[in-house]
Amino acid sequence: MFEVTDLIGMIAFAMSGFFVAAKSKLDLLGALISTFLTALGGGIMRDIALDRTPYTFSHHYPGIVVLSVFILMILFKLHRRESIENKPSFILSDSIGLISFSISGALIAIEGSFNLTGVIAMTFLTAVGGGIMRDIIINEVPFVLKTGFYGTVAIMIAVVLYFLDMYNLISVYTISGLFLSSLLLRLLAYKHHWAIPLR
């Protein structure tokens, strides 16, 4: 399940990172960096925090997958579309990436016998770490800090998976259900402008 959710997250976040680069009018190198950081940055930060060699640095397929997505986006000229940030393609790919990486991050933390705080931290870092790095280098307020139900979804996934594991209920079926329900929640939150109140 980890490999499946991680692969889905890589593809979806690679697309999301490319869309952000297009919105910011970055050149080819900037777009490539944005794509790689968004897709792989969170996992790299997570693995460093776990004191192990980042998965991306010891396996070939993450880089190949992200580079393939980048090339396809160029070939289909998606970088020439106007105001793509609020298009369904961006919202959907970003939401799928968020949820997939949240699940994979939580599963790794649970496998490492982390407590609830550790599971939440690793889930959040995996899900939004790459996007935060990307936004910092293009001089923007990180997306997760200005969008209400974004990082919150990652935290909710971490908590649910932690308690599912506590009662030995983690399976393909429960994770699939969690994925679909979290995706629906994120899309509904975007559509209805749900946000955490400042006070």
C-alpha positions in Angstrom: 0.0 0.0 0.0 2.9 2.4 0.8 4.3 2.0 -2.7 0.9 2.5 -4.4 0.0 5.6 -2.5 3.6 7.0 -2.9 3.5 6.5 -6.6 0.1 8.2 -6.9 1.3 11.0 -4.8 4.4 11.5 -6.9 2.5 11.8 -10.1 -0.2 14.0 -8.7 2.2 16.4 -6.9 4.5 16.5 -9.9 1.5 17.8 -11.9 0.7 20.2 -9.1 4.2 21.6 -9.0 4.3 22.1 -12.7 1.0 24.0 -12.6 2.4 26.3 -9.9 5.5 26.9 -12.0 3.3 27.8 -15.0 1.3 30.2 -12.8 4.5 31.9 -11.6 5.9 32.0 -15.1 9.1 30.2 -14.2 11.6 29.2 -16.9 12.3 25.6 -17.9 14.8 25.0 -15.1 12.5 26.7 -12.5 9.6 24.6 -13.6 11.7 21.4 -13.3 12.8 22.4 -9.8 9.3 23.2 -8.8 8.0 19.9 -10.1 10.7 17.8 -8.4 10.5 19.7 -5.1 6.7 19.4 -4.9 6.7 15.7 -5.8 9.8 14.5 -3.8 10.7 17.2 -1.3 8.4 16.1 1.5 9.6 12.5 1.3 13.2 13.6 1.3 12.6 15.7 4.4 10.7 12.8 6.1 13.5 10.3 5.5 16.1 12.8 6.7 14.1 13.3 9.9 14.0 9.5 10.3 17.8 9.4 9.9 17.8 7.2 6.8 18.9 7.6 3.2 16.0 9.3 1.3 14.1 6.8 -0.8 14.5 9.1 -3.8 18.3 8.8 -3.5 18.4 5.1 -3.4 15.8 4.1 -6.0 15.6 5.1 -9.6 11.9 5.1 -10.2 10.9 8.3 -8.3 13.1 10.5 -10.4 12.0 8.7 -13.6 8.3 9.1 -12.8 8.6 12.8 -12.0 10.8 13.5 -15.0 8.3 11.6 -17.2 5.4 13.7 -15.9 7.3 16.9 -16.5 8.1 16.0 -20.1 4.5 15.0 -20.8 3.3 18.3 -19.4 5.7 20.2 -21.7 4.7 18.1 -24.7 1.0 18.8 -24.1 1.8 22.5 -23.6 0.0 22.7 -20.3 2.3 25.5 -19.3 0.7 27.8 -21.8 -2.7 27.7 -20.2 -3.9 30.8 -18.4 -4.8 30.9 -14.7 -4.5 27.2 -14.3 -4.2 27.4 -10.5 -8.0 27.3 -10.0 -8.7 24.8 -12.7 -10.1 21.4 -11.8 -7.0 19.7 -13.1 -4.8 21.6 -10.5 -7.2 21.2 -7.6 -7.7 17.5 -8.3 -4.0 16.6 -8.8 -3.0 18.6 -5.7 -5.7 17.0 -3.6 -4.8 13.5 -4.7 -1.1 14.2 -4.0 -1.9 15.6 -0.6 -4.0 12.6 0.5 -1.7 10.0 -1.1 1.4 11.4 0.6 -0.5 11.8 3.9 -1.3 8.1 3.8 2.2 7.0 2.9 3.8 9.2 5.5 1.4 7.9 8.2 2.1 4.3 7.2 5.8 4.8 7.5 5.5 6.4 10.9 3.2 3.6 12.1 5.6 1.0 10.9 8.3 2.7 12.9 6.1 2.4 16.0 5.7 6.2 16.4 3.3 7.6 18.9 0.4 9.8 17.8 2.5 13.0 17.8 5.1 11.3 15.7 2.6 10.0 13.2 1.0 13.4 12.8 4.4 15.1 12.4 5.7 12.5 9.7 2.3 12.7 7.9 2.3 16.5 7.8 6.0 16.6 6.7 5.5 14.1 3.9 2.3 15.7 2.6 3.2 19.4 2.6 7.0 19.6 3.1 7.7 19.7 -0.6 5.1 22.3 -1.3 6.5 24.5 1.5 10.0 24.2 0.0 8.7 25.1 -3.4 6.7 28.1 -2.2 9.7 29.5 -0.2 12.0 29.4 -3.2 9.5 31.2 -5.4 8.9 33.8 -2.7 5.3 33.0 -1.9 3.5 32.3 1.4 3.3 28.5 1.6 0.0 27.2 0.2 -0.7 25.2 3.4 -0.6 28.3 5.5 -3.3 30.1 3.6 -5.7 27.3 2.6 -8.1 26.2 5.4 -8.7 22.5 4.8 -5.3 21.5 3.4 -2.9 20.7 6.2 -5.9 19.9 8.3 -6.8 17.0 6.0 -3.3 15.5 6.5 -3.6 15.7 10.3 -7.0 14.1 10.2 -5.6 11.2 8.0 -2.8 10.7 10.5 -5.2 10.5 13.5 -7.5 8.1 11.7 -4.8 5.8 10.6 -3.2 5.8 14.0 -6.4 4.6 15.6 -7.1 2.1 12.8 -3.7 0.6 13.5 -4.4 0.5 17.2 -7.4 -1.7 16.6 -5.6 -3.7 13.8 -8.0 -2.4 11.2 -5.6 -1.2 8.6 -6.3 -3.0 5.3 -6.6 -2.2 1.6 -10.3 -1.6 2.2 -10.0 0.8 5.1 -7.2 2.7 3.4 -9.2 2.9 0.1 -12.2 4.2 2.1 -10.0 6.7 3.9 -8.5 7.9 0.6 -11.9 8.4 -1.1 -13.5 10.1 1.9 -10.6 12.4 2.4 -10.6 13.3 -1.3 -14.3 14.1 -1.1 -13.7 16.2 2.0 -10.9 18.2 0.4 -12.9 18.9 -2.8 -16.0 19.9 -0.8 -13.8 22.2 1.3 -12.5 23.8 -1.8 -15.9 24.2 -3.4 -17.5 25.7 -0.3 -14.5 27.7 0.8 -14.3 26.0 4.2 -11.5 27.3 6.3 -10.3 27.2 9.9 -11.3 30.4 11.6 -8.5 32.7 12.7 -10.3 33.2 16.1 
